[in-house]
């Protein structure tokens, strides 16, 4: 600092001590800045006037203040020349000291500390006219500073995300005329909604402004956004109460109508009325909407297509959701769920992506619990029981809403049945069944969840009474009277609905029940399901049917069913294929070929729980395999199970 003082004293010997200190403080440790300040000080008309107020420098300083916001300080020299009314070559040495040249024809202030806080509006109007529409930040900044509210609102209404470039605008706009404030309130609500920040103080204040608006269309739209906030927080009952009557949507523009229709679709889907939800989404899709709403439209198009079993359409729509983190998380999860229903191994990375994105975007806890429970179901299907157990425990801890909790308990129960723990399964399924049977919440959804839980109770009794865990392969000839009663009653209750989940439930029920019936009765039960649309369910149906053919002794036809299957990735279906093949080959006297198949399974990547269950299932039917195993005190099913499960 002493060096700096010495430098100033040498060049400005008459400078008062307090002014000298001010210059040294202003420059800090920057020697280049100190040199400029000294140069400017020397050029001043009146030594007592602060540099900022020097009349010779003031026009330039005001122009630099207007054209050089901190977020984007560089601007074309041509704009500055227009403001000053002269070419920059004619600037004095002191004025030049205020400029930094950066690149071809671009300048920025050399000393930001000298710039006034505010510049006249006409300078901002000049910049607003100068910059092209593509330079969004400049357009927004200068429209705001020039007081050109209409231009500013037009730019923000085009894409509410642009509000991020103007932090603090909502607070500063409180003194605007009522009509302009209401227009900005709509932008704020949309911007916060896209971020999932419905509870943000700005969003709540803006919704309040809209709900008190004179204009009935604004009040209607405010109700839609308030309902959307509830639906996004998974509070669908409250969302339904807030929604305006559908005929009131006619008051709104196309984008706002579409927003209303999508919230209505969300409520109907939550209630389990997929046809009605799809109808609302189709209506929304038919409207020309603003680009910022496209992600939400694609997500909903994908959801209802998935619900109705239109899988290629669903995957295509879901894959187009790309920007909003919360919607992206939901889309990736739904893609994972859909791929799981198709038996694709790609389901796991998609679902993991979705779960991670939802957690990072701060999705509601109940939504995360539902997604995590579904992820646990996927892990169960892949034979990853330990991982599935950890996921379901976490989901049980996250579930707050009783409906969600019962749903997670039901999923947790079938995992225990797959692991071979009947009493742990019953402990979870009994409260879930009682809840879904008696709740008045979401009757359509509760109905499906109740029937699915009854199926899981049937599967648990199959384990308790016949020793068959809920894990492929499934081979018949079993005796389980309670399981049979539960499954027969259930089959009577399942509605003939075209949705994929009821088709899957009917097939699951028929497949388990066929294991307890004679081959002829089993065949009659399964035959109507052989041509279902979903390729994964079709493969499952054909394998269950092939199992009844093997038990009937119709071995050639059983193998023909297996050969006709498309390539499979799902480990449960692959285990079922191997069981049918081995049984058919042994029945045809092809003992070496059958043993070869088992040796291949033993070394295959088929998960260990499925290899163990394959040995147990085949051990009941194939006493001749005992000779292939080393001596053991175990019964053949367990001996063969451990042999296949432990290749080393």
C-alpha positions as CSV (number, residue, x, y, z in Angstrom):
1,X,0.0,0.0,0.0
2,X,2.9,2.4,0.8
3,X,4.2,1.8,-2.8
4,X,0.8,2.6,-4.2
5,X,0.6,5.9,-2.1
6,X,4.1,6.8,-3.4
7,X,3.0,6.2,-7.0
8,X,0.0,8.5,-6.6
9,X,1.9,11.2,-4.8
10,X,4.6,11.3,-7.5
11,X,2.0,11.9,-10.3
12,X,-0.5,14.0,-8.4
13,X,1.5,16.0,-5.8
14,X,-1.4,18.4,-5.0
15,X,-4.0,15.7,-4.3
16,X,-5.5,16.0,-0.8
17,X,-4.6,13.1,1.6
18,X,-8.2,11.8,1.9
19,X,-8.6,11.7,-2.0
20,X,-5.2,9.9,-2.2
21,X,-6.5,7.2,0.2
22,X,-9.8,6.9,-1.7
23,X,-7.9,6.1,-4.9
24,X,-5.6,3.6,-3.2
25,X,-8.6,1.9,-1.6
26,X,-10.6,1.8,-4.8
27,X,-7.8,0.2,-6.8
28,X,-7.0,-2.4,-4.1
29,X,-4.0,-4.5,-5.2
30,X,-4.6,-3.9,-8.9
31,X,-1.8,-1.7,-10.3
32,X,-3.4,-1.3,-13.7
33,X,-6.6,0.0,-12.2
34,X,-4.6,2.4,-10.0
35,X,-2.8,3.8,-13.1
36,X,-6.2,4.4,-14.8
37,X,-7.6,6.1,-11.8
38,X,-4.5,8.4,-11.6
39,X,-4.9,9.2,-15.3
40,X,-8.6,10.0,-14.8
41,X,-8.0,12.1,-11.7
42,X,-5.4,14.2,-13.6
43,X,-7.8,14.8,-16.5
44,X,-10.6,16.1,-14.2
45,X,-12.0,19.6,-14.6
46,X,-12.4,20.2,-10.9
47,X,-10.2,18.4,-8.4
48,X,-12.9,18.5,-5.7
49,X,-15.6,16.7,-7.9
50,X,-15.6,12.8,-7.6
51,X,-14.7,11.1,-10.9
52,X,-18.2,9.7,-11.3
53,X,-19.7,13.2,-11.4
54,X,-17.1,14.8,-13.7
55,X,-19.3,16.3,-16.5
56,X,-16.8,15.2,-19.3
57,X,-16.9,11.6,-18.2
58,X,-20.5,11.3,-17.1
59,X,-22.1,10.5,-20.5
60,X,-19.7,7.7,-21.0
61,X,-20.1,6.3,-17.5
62,X,-23.9,6.3,-17.8
63,X,-23.7,4.5,-21.2
64,X,-21.3,1.9,-19.7
65,X,-23.6,1.4,-16.8
66,X,-26.6,0.8,-19.1
67,X,-24.8,-1.5,-21.6
68,X,-22.7,-3.5,-19.3
69,X,-24.7,-5.5,-16.8
70,X,-22.5,-7.6,-14.5
71,X,-23.9,-10.9,-16.0
72,X,-22.8,-9.9,-19.5
73,X,-20.4,-6.9,-19.3
74,X,-19.1,-7.0,-23.0
75,X,-21.0,-5.3,-25.7
76,X,-20.4,-3.9,-29.3
77,X,-18.5,-0.6,-29.6
78,X,-21.0,0.4,-32.3
79,X,-23.8,0.6,-29.6
80,X,-21.6,2.9,-27.5
81,X,-20.9,5.2,-30.5
82,X,-24.6,5.4,-31.1
83,X,-25.2,6.5,-27.5
84,X,-22.4,9.1,-27.4
85,X,-23.0,10.4,-30.9
86,X,-19.4,10.1,-32.0
87,X,-16.8,7.5,-33.0
88,X,-14.6,6.1,-30.3
89,X,-11.4,7.4,-31.9
90,X,-12.6,10.9,-30.8
91,X,-12.6,10.0,-27.1
92,X,-10.2,11.8,-24.8
93,X,-7.4,9.9,-23.2
94,X,-9.3,10.0,-19.9
95,X,-12.4,8.5,-21.6
96,X,-10.3,5.8,-23.2
97,X,-8.9,4.9,-19.9
98,X,-12.5,3.9,-18.9
99,X,-12.7,1.3,-21.7
100,X,-11.3,-2.2,-22.2
101,X,-11.2,-3.5,-25.8
102,X,-12.0,-7.2,-26.0
103,X,-11.9,-8.9,-29.3
104,X,-13.2,-7.6,-32.6
105,X,-15.4,-4.5,-32.1
106,X,-16.3,-5.3,-28.5
107,X,-15.7,-3.2,-25.3
108,X,-16.4,-3.4,-21.6
109,X,-15.8,-1.0,-18.7
110,X,-12.3,-0.9,-17.4
111,X,-13.3,0.3,-13.9
112,X,-16.7,-1.1,-12.8
113,X,-16.4,0.7,-9.4
114,X,-16.9,4.1,-11.2
115,X,-20.2,3.1,-12.9
116,X,-23.4,4.7,-11.6
117,X,-26.0,2.2,-10.1
118,X,-28.7,3.3,-12.6
119,X,-28.7,4.7,-16.1
120,X,-31.4,6.7,-17.9
121,X,-34.2,4.6,-19.5
122,X,-33.6,6.0,-23.0
123,X,-30.1,4.3,-23.0
124,X,-31.8,0.9,-22.2
125,X,-34.4,1.6,-24.9
126,X,-31.5,2.1,-27.3
127,X,-29.9,-1.2,-26.3
128,X,-33.3,-3.0,-26.5
129,X,-33.7,-1.8,-30.1
130,X,-30.1,-2.7,-30.9
131,X,-29.9,-6.4,-29.6
132,X,-31.5,-9.1,-31.7
133,X,-34.3,-11.4,-30.3
134,X,-31.8,-14.3,-30.0
135,X,-29.9,-12.4,-27.3
136,X,-32.5,-13.2,-24.7
137,X,-30.7,-12.0,-21.6
138,X,-30.2,-8.6,-23.2
139,X,-33.7,-8.3,-24.4
140,X,-35.1,-9.2,-21.0
141,X,-32.6,-7.0,-19.1
142,X,-33.1,-3.9,-21.2
143,X,-36.9,-4.3,-21.5
144,X,-37.0,-4.4,-17.7
145,X,-34.6,-1.5,-17.1
146,X,-36.3,0.6,-19.8
147,X,-39.7,0.1,-18.1
148,X,-41.0,-1.6,-21.3
149,X,-43.3,-3.9,-19.3
150,X,-45.4,-5.1,-22.2
151,X,-42.3,-6.3,-24.2
152,X,-40.9,-7.9,-21.0
153,X,-44.2,-9.8,-20.3
154,X,-44.4,-11.0,-23.9
155,X,-40.9,-12.4,-23.7
156,X,-41.6,-14.1,-20.3
157,X,-45.0,-15.5,-21.4
158,X,-43.3,-17.2,-24.4
159,X,-41.1,-19.2,-22.0
160,X,-41.6,-18.8,-18.2
161,X,-38.2,-20.4,-17.6
162,X,-36.7,-17.0,-18.7
163,X,-37.7,-15.7,-15.3
164,X,-34.5,-17.3,-14.0
165,X,-32.6,-14.6,-15.8
166,X,-34.3,-11.9,-13.8
167,X,-34.0,-12.8,-10.1
168,X,-36.0,-10.5,-7.8
169,X,-38.4,-9.3,-10.5
170,X,-41.5,-10.5,-8.6
171,X,-40.6,-8.4,-5.5
172,X,-39.7,-5.4,-7.6
173,X,-42.9,-5.6,-9.7
174,X,-45.3,-5.3,-6.7
175,X,-45.9,-1.6,-7.6
176,X,-46.9,-2.4,-11.2
177,X,-50.4,-1.7,-12.5
178,X,-52.8,-4.6,-11.5
179,X,-53.2,-6.0,-15.0
180,X,-49.4,-6.3,-15.5
181,X,-48.9,-7.8,-12.0
182,X,-51.5,-10.4,-12.8
183,X,-49.8,-11.3,-16.1
184,X,-46.5,-11.6,-14.3
185,X,-48.1,-13.7,-11.5
186,X,-49.2,-16.2,-14.2
187,X,-45.6,-16.4,-15.5
188,X,-44.3,-16.9,-11.9
189,X,-46.7,-19.7,-11.2
190,X,-45.8,-21.5,-14.4
191,X,-42.1,-21.0,-13.8
192,X,-42.3,-22.4,-10.2
193,X,-44.6,-25.2,-11.4
194,X,-42.1,-26.4,-13.9
195,X,-39.5,-26.6,-11.1
196,X,-42.0,-28.4,-8.9
197,X,-41.7,-25.5,-6.5
198,X,-45.4,-25.0,-5.8
199,X,-44.7,-24.1,-2.1
200,X,-42.2,-21.4,-3.0
201,X,-43.3,-18.1,-1.4
202,X,-43.3,-16.4,-4.8
203,X,-45.6,-19.1,-6.2
204,X,-48.0,-18.8,-3.3
205,X,-48.1,-15.0,-3.5
206,X,-48.6,-15.1,-7.3
207,X,-51.5,-17.7,-6.9
208,X,-53.1,-15.4,-4.3
209,X,-52.9,-12.5,-6.8
210,X,-54.5,-14.6,-9.5
211,X,-57.3,-16.0,-7.3
212,X,-58.3,-12.4,-6.4
213,X,-58.2,-11.2,-10.1
214,X,-61.2,-9.5,-11.6
215,X,-60.9,-11.7,-14.7
216,X,-62.8,-15.0,-14.3
217,X,-60.4,-16.8,-16.6
218,X,-57.5,-15.9,-14.4
219,X,-59.4,-17.1,-11.3
220,X,-60.2,-20.4,-13.1
221,X,-56.6,-20.9,-14.1
222,X,-55.4,-20.2,-10.5
223,X,-57.7,-23.1,-9.4
224,X,-56.1,-25.4,-12.0
225,X,-52.6,-24.5,-10.9
226,X,-53.5,-24.9,-7.2
227,X,-55.0,-28.4,-8.1
228,X,-51.8,-29.2,-10.1
229,X,-49.7,-28.4,-7.1
230,X,-51.8,-30.8,-5.0
231,X,-51.6,-33.5,-7.7
232,X,-47.8,-33.1,-7.9
233,X,-47.6,-33.6,-4.2
234,X,-49.7,-36.8,-4.6
235,X,-52.7,-35.2,-2.8
236,X,-55.2,-36.1,-5.5
237,X,-58.3,-35.9,-3.3
238,X,-57.5,-32.2,-2.6
239,X,-56.6,-31.7,-6.2
240,X,-60.0,-33.0,-7.3
241,X,-61.8,-30.6,-4.8
242,X,-59.8,-27.6,-6.2
243,X,-60.5,-28.3,-9.9
244,X,-63.0,-26.0,-11.7
245,X,-65.9,-27.6,-13.6
246,X,-64.8,-28.9,-17.0
247,X,-67.0,-26.4,-18.9
248,X,-65.1,-23.5,-17.2
249,X,-62.0,-24.6,-19.2
250,X,-63.6,-22.8,-22.2
251,X,-62.7,-19.5,-20.6
252,X,-59.0,-20.3,-21.0
253,X,-56.4,-20.2,-23.8
254,X,-55.3,-23.5,-25.4
255,X,-52.2,-24.0,-23.1
256,X,-54.2,-23.3,-19.9
257,X,-57.0,-25.6,-21.1
258,X,-54.4,-28.4,-21.7
259,X,-53.0,-27.8,-18.2
260,X,-56.4,-28.3,-16.7
261,X,-57.1,-31.4,-18.8
262,X,-53.8,-33.0,-17.6
263,X,-54.6,-32.4,-14.0
264,X,-58.1,-34.0,-14.6
265,X,-56.3,-36.9,-16.2
266,X,-54.0,-37.2,-13.2
267,X,-57.0,-37.4,-10.8
268,X,-58.8,-40.0,-13.0
269,X,-55.7,-42.2,-13.3
270,X,-55.3,-42.0,-9.5
271,X,-58.9,-43.2,-9.1
272,X,-58.1,-46.0,-11.5
273,X,-60.3,-44.8,-14.4
274,X,-57.8,-45.2,-17.2
275,X,-60.2,-44.8,-20.0
276,X,-61.4,-41.4,-18.7
277,X,-57.8,-40.3,-18.0
278,X,-56.8,-41.3,-21.6
279,X,-59.8,-39.3,-22.9
280,X,-58.6,-36.1,-21.1
281,X,-55.0,-36.6,-22.3
282,X,-56.2,-37.0,-25.9
283,X,-58.1,-33.8,-25.6
284,X,-55.0,-32.0,-24.3
285,X,-52.9,-33.4,-27.1
286,X,-55.2,-32.0,-29.7
287,X,-54.6,-28.4,-28.5
288,X,-51.7,-26.3,-29.8
289,X,-49.8,-25.7,-26.5
290,X,-46.8,-23.6,-25.6
291,X,-43.4,-25.4,-25.8
292,X,-42.9,-25.4,-22.0
293,X,-45.9,-27.7,-21.6
294,X,-44.8,-30.3,-24.1
295,X,-42.9,-32.4,-21.5
296,X,-45.9,-32.7,-19.4
297,X,-48.1,-33.7,-22.4
298,X,-45.6,-36.3,-23.5
299,X,-45.4,-37.8,-20.0
300,X,-49.2,-38.1,-19.8
301,X,-49.5,-39.5,-23.3
302,X,-47.0,-42.1,-22.3
303,X,-48.7,-42.9,-19.0
304,X,-52.2,-43.5,-20.4
305,X,-50.8,-45.4,-23.4
306,X,-48.9,-47.7,-20.9
307,X,-52.1,-48.1,-18.8
308,X,-54.0,-49.3,-21.9
309,X,-51.2,-51.6,-23.0
310,X,-50.2,-49.5,-26.0
311,X,-46.5,-50.1,-25.3
312,X,-44.6,-48.8,-28.4
313,X,-46.6,-45.6,-28.3
314,X,-45.9,-45.3,-24.5
315,X,-42.2,-45.8,-24.9
316,X,-42.0,-43.3,-27.7
317,X,-43.8,-40.6,-25.8
318,X,-42.0,-41.2,-22.5
319,X,-38.6,-41.1,-24.2
320,X,-39.4,-37.5,-25.5
321,X,-39.7,-36.1,-21.9
322,X,-36.4,-34.3,-21.6
323,X,-36.0,-31.1,-19.5
324,X,-38.0,-30.8,-16.3
325,X,-36.1,-32.9,-13.7
326,X,-39.2,-34.1,-11.9
327,X,-41.0,-35.1,-15.1
328,X,-37.9,-36.7,-16.4
329,X,-37.6,-38.8,-13.3
330,X,-41.2,-39.9,-13.7
331,X,-40.8,-40.7,-17.3
332,X,-37.7,-42.8,-16.8
333,X,-39.4,-44.7,-13.9
334,X,-42.4,-45.4,-16.1
335,X,-40.2,-46.6,-19.0
336,X,-38.5,-48.9,-16.5
337,X,-41.9,-50.2,-15.2
338,X,-43.1,-50.7,-18.8
339,X,-39.9,-52.5,-19.8
340,X,-40.3,-54.7,-16.7
341,X,-43.8,-55.7,-17.9
342,X,-42.2,-56.6,-21.3
343,X,-39.5,-58.8,-19.5
344,X,-36.6,-56.6,-20.7
345,X,-33.4,-56.3,-18.7
346,X,-33.2,-52.7,-19.8
347,X,-35.9,-52.0,-17.1
348,X,-33.3,-51.9,-14.3
349,X,-31.1,-49.0,-15.5
350,X,-34.2,-47.0,-16.6
351,X,-35.9,-47.5,-13.2
352,X,-32.7,-46.6,-11.3
353,X,-32.3,-43.4,-13.4
354,X,-35.9,-42.5,-12.6
355,X,-35.6,-43.2,-8.9
356,X,-32.4,-41.2,-8.7
357,X,-33.9,-38.2,-10.6
358,X,-37.0,-38.2,-8.4
359,X,-35.0,-38.2,-5.2
360,X,-32.8,-35.4,-6.5
361,X,-35.8,-33.3,-7.7
362,X,-37.4,-33.6,-4.3
363,X,-40.4,-35.7,-5.3
364,X,-43.0,-36.3,-2.6
365,X,-42.0,-39.1,-0.1
366,X,-45.1,-41.2,-1.0
367,X,-44.2,-41.1,-4.7
368,X,-40.6,-42.1,-4.0
369,X,-41.9,-45.0,-1.7
370,X,-44.2,-46.3,-4.5
371,X,-41.4,-46.1,-7.1
372,X,-38.9,-47.8,-4.7
373,X,-41.4,-50.6,-3.9
374,X,-41.9,-51.1,-7.7
375,X,-38.1,-51.2,-8.1
376,X,-38.0,-53.9,-5.3
377,X,-40.5,-55.9,-7.4
378,X,-38.2,-55.6,-10.4
379,X,-35.2,-56.8,-8.3
380,X,-37.4,-59.7,-7.0
381,X,-38.2,-60.7,-10.6
382,X,-34.4,-60.7,-11.3
383,X,-33.8,-63.0,-8.3
384,X,-31.9,-60.2,-6.4
385,X,-33.7,-60.8,-3.1
386,X,-31.2,-59.2,-0.8
387,X,-31.3,-55.9,-2.7
388,X,-35.0,-56.1,-3.1
389,X,-35.4,-56.6,0.7
390,X,-33.3,-53.5,1.4
391,X,-35.3,-51.4,-1.1
392,X,-38.7,-52.5,0.3
393,X,-37.6,-51.8,3.8
394,X,-36.7,-48.2,2.8
395,X,-40.0,-47.9,0.9
396,X,-41.9,-49.0,4.1
397,X,-40.1,-46.3,6.1
398,X,-40.9,-43.6,3.4
399,X,-44.6,-44.4,3.0
400,X,-46.7,-41.8,4.9
401,X,-50.1,-42.1,3.3
402,X,-52.0,-45.3,4.5
403,X,-52.9,-46.2,0.8
404,X,-49.3,-46.1,-0.2
405,X,-48.2,-48.0,2.9
406,X,-50.7,-50.8,2.2
407,X,-49.5,-50.9,-1.4
408,X,-45.9,-51.3,-0.3
409,X,-46.9,-53.9,2.3
410,X,-48.5,-55.9,-0.4
411,X,-45.4,-55.8,-2.6
412,X,-43.2,-56.6,0.5
413,X,-45.5,-59.6,1.2
414,X,-45.0,-61.3,-2.2
415,X,-41.2,-60.7,-1.9
416,X,-41.3,-62.8,1.4
417,X,-43.3,-65.5,-0.4
418,X,-40.6,-65.6,-3.1
419,X,-38.0,-65.9,-0.5
420,X,-39.8,-68.8,1.1
421,X,-41.0,-67.1,4.3
422,X,-44.7,-67.7,4.5
423,X,-45.3,-66.2,8.0
424,X,-43.4,-63.0,7.2
425,X,-45.4,-62.7,4.0
426,X,-48.8,-63.2,5.9
427,X,-47.7,-60.6,8.4
428,X,-47.4,-58.0,5.7
429,X,-50.3,-59.1,3.4
430,X,-53.0,-59.4,6.1
431,X,-53.1,-55.6,7.0
432,X,-52.8,-54.7,3.3
433,X,-55.7,-56.9,2.4
434,X,-57.9,-55.5,5.3
435,X,-57.0,-51.9,4.3
436,X,-57.9,-52.3,0.6
437,X,-61.1,-54.2,1.4
438,X,-62.4,-51.5,3.7
439,X,-61.1,-48.2,2.4
440,X,-63.3,-45.7,0.7
441,X,-60.3,-44.0,-0.9
442,X,-59.9,-44.3,-4.7
443,X,-62.5,-47.1,-5.1
444,X,-61.2,-48.3,-8.6
445,X,-57.6,-48.3,-7.6
446,X,-58.4,-49.9,-4.2
447,X,-60.4,-52.6,-6.0
448,X,-57.4,-53.6,-8.1
449,X,-55.0,-53.5,-5.2
450,X,-57.3,-55.6,-3.1
451,X,-57.6,-58.3,-5.8
452,X,-53.8,-58.2,-6.4
453,X,-53.2,-58.7,-2.6
454,X,-55.7,-61.6,-2.6
455,X,-53.6,-63.2,-5.3
456,X,-50.5,-62.7,-3.2
457,X,-52.3,-64.4,-0.2
458,X,-53.0,-67.4,-2.6
459,X,-49.4,-67.5,-3.6
460,X,-48.4,-67.5,0.1
461,X,-50.7,-70.4,0.9
462,X,-49.1,-72.3,-2.0
463,X,-45.8,-71.9,-0.2
464,X,-47.3,-72.7,3.2
465,X,-49.3,-75.8,2.1
466,X,-47.3,-77.1,-0.8
467,X,-43.7,-75.8,-0.2
468,X,-43.7,-73.9,-3.5
469,X,-42.2,-70.4,-3.1
470,X,-43.5,-67.7,-5.5
471,X,-40.5,-68.2,-7.7
472,X,-40.1,-69.9,-11.1
473,X,-40.1,-72.5,-12.3
474,X,-43.7,-73.6,-11.3
475,X,-44.5,-77.2,-11.8
476,X,-47.9,-78.7,-11.0
477,X,-49.2,-81.7,-9.3
478,X,-49.4,-79.8,-6.0
479,X,-52.0,-79.9,-3.2
480,X,-52.9,-76.7,-1.4
481,X,-56.6,-76.5,-0.5
482,X,-56.6,-72.9,1.0
483,X,-54.5,-71.6,-1.9
484,X,-57.0,-73.3,-4.3
485,X,-60.0,-71.8,-2.6
486,X,-58.5,-68.3,-2.6
487,X,-57.4,-68.5,-6.3
488,X,-60.7,-69.9,-7.5
489,X,-62.7,-67.2,-5.7
490,X,-60.3,-64.6,-7.0
491,X,-60.7,-65.7,-10.6
492,X,-64.5,-65.2,-10.3
493,X,-63.9,-61.6,-9.1
494,X,-61.4,-60.3,-11.6
495,X,-63.2,-58.0,-14.0
496,X,-62.9,-58.6,-17.8
497,X,-61.2,-55.2,-18.3
498,X,-59.0,-54.5,-21.3
499,X,-56.2,-53.0,-19.2
500,X,-52.9,-54.8,-19.0
501,X,-52.8,-55.1,-15.2
502,X,-56.1,-57.0,-15.1
503,X,-54.9,-59.3,-17.9
504,X,-51.7,-59.9,-16.0
505,X,-53.6,-60.6,-12.7
506,X,-56.0,-63.0,-14.5
507,X,-53.0,-64.8,-16.1
508,X,-51.1,-65.0,-12.8
509,X,-54.1,-66.4,-11.0
510,X,-54.9,-68.9,-13.7
511,X,-51.2,-70.0,-13.9
512,X,-51.0,-70.7,-10.1
513,X,-54.4,-72.4,-10.0
514,X,-53.5,-74.7,-12.9
515,X,-50.7,-76.1,-10.7
516,X,-53.4,-77.4,-8.3
517,X,-55.7,-78.8,-11.0
518,X,-55.5,-81.8,-13.3
519,X,-53.7,-81.2,-16.6
520,X,-57.0,-81.1,-18.6
521,X,-58.5,-78.5,-16.2
522,X,-55.3,-76.5,-16.2
523,X,-55.3,-76.4,-20.1
524,X,-58.9,-75.3,-20.2
525,X,-58.1,-72.5,-17.8
526,X,-55.0,-71.3,-19.7
527,X,-56.1,-71.7,-23.4
528,X,-58.1,-68.5,-23.6
529,X,-55.0,-66.5,-22.5
530,X,-52.5,-67.9,-25.1
531,X,-52.9,-65.0,-27.5
532,X,-52.9,-62.0,-25.1
533,X,-51.4,-58.9,-26.7
534,X,-48.4,-58.2,-24.3
535,X,-45.6,-60.4,-25.6
536,X,-44.2,-61.0,-22.1
537,X,-47.6,-62.2,-20.8
538,X,-48.1,-64.3,-23.9
539,X,-44.8,-66.1,-23.3
540,X,-45.8,-66.6,-19.6
541,X,-49.2,-68.0,-20.7
542,X,-47.6,-70.4,-23.3
543,X,-45.1,-71.7,-20.7
544,X,-47.8,-72.3,-18.1
545,X,-49.8,-74.1,-20.9
546,X,-46.7,-76.1,-21.9
547,X,-46.3,-77.2,-18.2
548,X,-49.8,-78.7,-18.3
549,X,-49.0,-80.5,-21.6
550,X,-45.9,-82.1,-20.1
551,X,-47.9,-83.4,-17.1
552,X,-50.5,-84.7,-19.5
553,X,-47.8,-86.5,-21.4
554,X,-48.2,-84.4,-24.6
555,X,-44.5,-83.9,-24.8
556,X,-44.1,-82.9,-28.5
557,X,-46.7,-80.2,-28.3
558,X,-45.1,-78.9,-25.1
559,X,-41.7,-78.6,-26.8
560,X,-43.4,-77.0,-29.8
561,X,-44.8,-74.3,-27.5
562,X,-41.3,-73.6,-26.1
563,X,-39.7,-73.5,-29.6
564,X,-42.3,-71.0,-30.8
565,X,-41.3,-68.5,-28.0
566,X,-39.4,-65.3,-29.0
567,X,-35.9,-64.7,-27.4
568,X,-36.4,-64.2,-23.7
569,X,-34.4,-62.1,-21.2
570,X,-36.5,-62.5,-18.0
571,X,-34.8,-65.0,-15.7
572,X,-38.1,-66.4,-14.3
573,X,-39.3,-67.2,-17.8
574,X,-35.9,-68.7,-18.7
575,X,-36.1,-71.0,-15.6
576,X,-39.6,-72.1,-16.6
577,X,-38.3,-72.9,-20.2
578,X,-35.6,-75.1,-18.8
579,X,-38.0,-77.0,-16.5
580,X,-40.4,-77.7,-19.3
581,X,-37.5,-78.8,-21.7
582,X,-35.9,-81.1,-19.1
583,X,-39.2,-82.8,-18.2
584,X,-40.1,-83.2,-21.9
585,X,-36.7,-84.6,-22.8
586,X,-36.8,-87.1,-19.9
587,X,-40.3,-88.1,-20.9
588,X,-39.0,-88.8,-24.4
589,X,-36.2,-91.0,-23.0
590,X,-33.5,-88.4,-23.9
591,X,-31.8,-88.7,-20.5
592,X,-28.3,-87.4,-21.7
593,X,-29.8,-84.4,-23.4
594,X,-31.8,-83.6,-20.3
595,X,-28.8,-83.8,-18.1
596,X,-26.8,-81.7,-20.6
597,X,-29.5,-79.0,-20.2
598,X,-29.1,-79.1,-16.5
599,X,-25.3,-78.9,-16.7
600,X,-25.7,-75.8,-18.9
601,X,-28.1,-74.2,-16.4
602,X,-25.6,-74.9,-13.6
603,X,-22.9,-72.8,-15.3
604,X,-25.3,-70.2,-16.7
605,X,-25.8,-66.6,-15.4
606,X,-29.4,-67.6,-14.3
607,X,-29.7,-66.1,-10.8
608,X,-29.0,-68.6,-7.9
609,X,-32.5,-68.6,-6.5
610,X,-34.0,-69.7,-9.8
611,X,-31.3,-72.4,-10.2
612,X,-32.1,-73.7,-6.7
613,X,-35.8,-73.7,-7.4
614,X,-35.3,-75.5,-10.7
615,X,-33.6,-78.3,-8.9
616,X,-36.3,-78.5,-6.2
617,X,-39.1,-78.5,-8.8
618,X,-37.5,-81.2,-11.1
619,X,-36.5,-83.3,-8.1
620,X,-40.2,-84.0,-7.5
621,X,-40.7,-85.5,-10.9
622,X,-37.4,-87.1,-11.9
623,X,-36.2,-89.8,-9.4
624,X,-33.7,-91.0,-12.1
625,X,-31.6,-87.9,-11.5
626,X,-30.6,-89.2,-8.0
627,X,-28.0,-91.4,-9.7
628,X,-26.3,-88.3,-11.2
629,X,-25.6,-86.7,-7.8
630,X,-23.0,-87.5,-5.1
631,X,-24.3,-89.3,-1.9
632,X,-26.3,-87.0,0.4
633,X,-28.7,-87.3,3.3
634,X,-31.0,-84.7,1.6
635,X,-34.1,-85.5,-0.4
636,X,-33.7,-85.3,-4.1
637,X,-35.5,-81.9,-4.6
638,X,-33.1,-80.1,-2.2
639,X,-30.0,-82.2,-3.3
640,X,-30.6,-81.2,-6.9
641,X,-31.4,-77.6,-5.9
642,X,-28.1,-77.2,-4.1
643,X,-26.3,-79.0,-7.0
644,X,-27.6,-76.5,-9.5
645,X,-27.3,-73.5,-7.3
646,X,-23.6,-74.1,-6.3
647,X,-21.6,-74.9,-9.5
648,X,-18.3,-74.6,-7.5
